[in-house]
Structures are given as C-alpha cells and as structure tokens.
Amino acid sequence: MTALDCTGLTQLTTVGRRWLAGCASLTALDCTGLTQLTWVGDCWLDRCTSLTALDCTGLTQLTRVGDYWLAGRTSLTALDCTWLTQLTGVGDHWLDGCTSLTALDCTWLTPLTAVGDDWLDGCTSLTELDCTGLTQLAAVGDDWLDGCTSLTALDCTWLTQLTAVGDD
C-alpha cells in the first residue's frame, strides 16, 4: 500500500494502538475525512519510513495522540499543524528521528499543554521551529530537541507557561 484515502471514515472517533504502524511503503495519507477523530493510541504511523505527505486537514477534533506518533519518518520533510487546533497532548517520541524534517510551525497548537519524551529528538535537518503558538505548553519530556544539529536559533519568548523540561 502506497497511499491511503481516509475521506470516507467520517464517523471514526477513536483509534487504538498501532494503527498503520509499520506500513513502510506508505507514502501518502489523506486524513481529510477524519473530522470526528478525537483520540489515537500509541504507534500511529510508527515506522512508516516512506511517508512524505500527510494531509491533517480533517483532524480538527483531535485532542490526544499516544506515543510514537510519526516517529522515525525519515522521508517526512514538513508537517502542517494548522488543523490541529484542539490538540492538548502528545505522548513520547513525537517526530522523533525525522531526519528529513526541516521546519515545524507550531503557531496553531495553542491548546497543547504537554509533550512527552524525545519530541523532535534526532531531527538533524530541522532548521526552523516556530513556537509562537505554544502559549499553553507547560511540560516537555526528556531529550527535547536532542540531536537537532541544524537548529541554529530558538525563540522561547512564547513559552510563558513552560514549567518543566525533562524529569530531572
């Protein structure tokens, strides 16, 4: 399977663990029909190493995603977060090891309050991280931005609610 069209899944509200995990040949996923999806369990799209296009347009009700969301996406170069306006929490390893990811715009992630360990860990091509929307972010787990060797600057002035980074 190289492409998956989810436009017909308009009544889907939750998805358990490992949905689409290990789909190494999946290159494109259209989420425009997932307008009622509020929660996704661990390992959503984990090890989908060929994924280059992810249309998040329909994910307007998504509030929580478990561990390993989009971890290890070595082909993913960009993620449009403008439709993730209800997202309040993401588990460990969000975008961990996405070595081709060059920029992440968090402008629309205003409800996001917590992100688990290894967020953007090992994203060696990441040069831009826009934190202006992270005004409610209170906690980030261990190894945030660890190994982001191309990131030259980070404006943290918008992270006014951040009280904890890591467990130590």
Beta strands, then each sheet from edge to edge (+ up, - down):
strand 1: 3-5
strand 2: 14-15
strand 3: 28-30
strand 4: 39-40
strand 5: 53-55
strand 6: 64-65
strand 7: 78-79
strand 8: 89-90
strand 9: 103-105
strand 10: 114-115
strand 11: 128-130
strand 12: 139-140
strand 13: 164-165
sheet 1: 1+ 3+ 5+
sheet 2: 2+ 4+ 6+ 8+ 10+ 12+ 13+
sheet 3: 7+ 9+ 11+
end
